[in-house]
């Protein structure tokens, strides 16, 4: 296996920073790049000013710099076909091609896939016409309902409508006012599943699938799961209710059937496949698929990984995932997101951050930068989600408390975070 690899990670958020800090540990990796990266990432990799969705720009950079490997981390470039463009130029990649990335790029595709191959999920209806959707909501008597924009929407295109008024308002926002742009031209309306939510990331080379440590995300902006949906306000791993027995059931009824279904559809999936699951009284059901590492799930799962991440990426590319054993630290991890006040609505940027060391870290913690910039050796806010404070420990309670202790060291104006990360499972 070649060492001294030159590796590029596409993206500039907390997920990408967690990937970069894990890849930095690999003896196989000699040089790390990030495009576009951020202030904190610049401490761990060379940032290049190319947008994550600039397929031509990324591809040209990879060719010009003789890169050995590119990790395409965000959903947008995957759905747009960045992997296809890179591999056409002979660049090895981690991430699904355009045909496979549709599993996240279209909610309608993924729901129809599950229906066709008997993969358990919520009942649903598809609409491409506002009036038809409005008529359906007007006549339905079962609430809450879940309304999803068909396309990508920065993790925010899902609305849980508690009643008819909220549902009609959501329909108008998505289909008439175009709150999520063209992603809302078509929608899915599905039954609301009750139970315990679990996030499962899985490495797969299209034939073999190896799930990672389970976790639980907290999507709502405010304590008690109130407020607007965000990209994620914090996460904990492992999920104490996701037992080995449940994992075995999921392997037989969800994980393996999904990989086989994609291959049968001539959409072989290679990369990280994310399963958003709900453990209900009626068994485990799929809420959603994502075609990449979850954010902020990656910020608690990757620190627990013992095996060389670069070795795994190469095995996935070469379709030899069955030949390596993936090991994990027998510990817990918790991540609390520090966000800009007002997120996911309007918020200020450019605010100075105090408490970080010169390398953007705080001793005893993993600090993942999501929305920061670095100027004159000082860090400033540059996004809605600013930092992820990750702690590791022997048990969940102590680990969560440790993450909150880490927050006390960091300050910026209008700092906002949830104070109940992990409470619903402990």
Order of alpha helices (4+ residues) and beta strands (2+ residues): beta-alpha-beta-beta-alpha-beta-alpha-alpha-beta-alpha-alpha-beta-alpha-beta-beta-alpha-beta-beta-beta-beta-beta-beta-beta-alpha-alpha-beta-beta-alpha-alpha-beta-beta-beta-beta-beta-alpha-beta
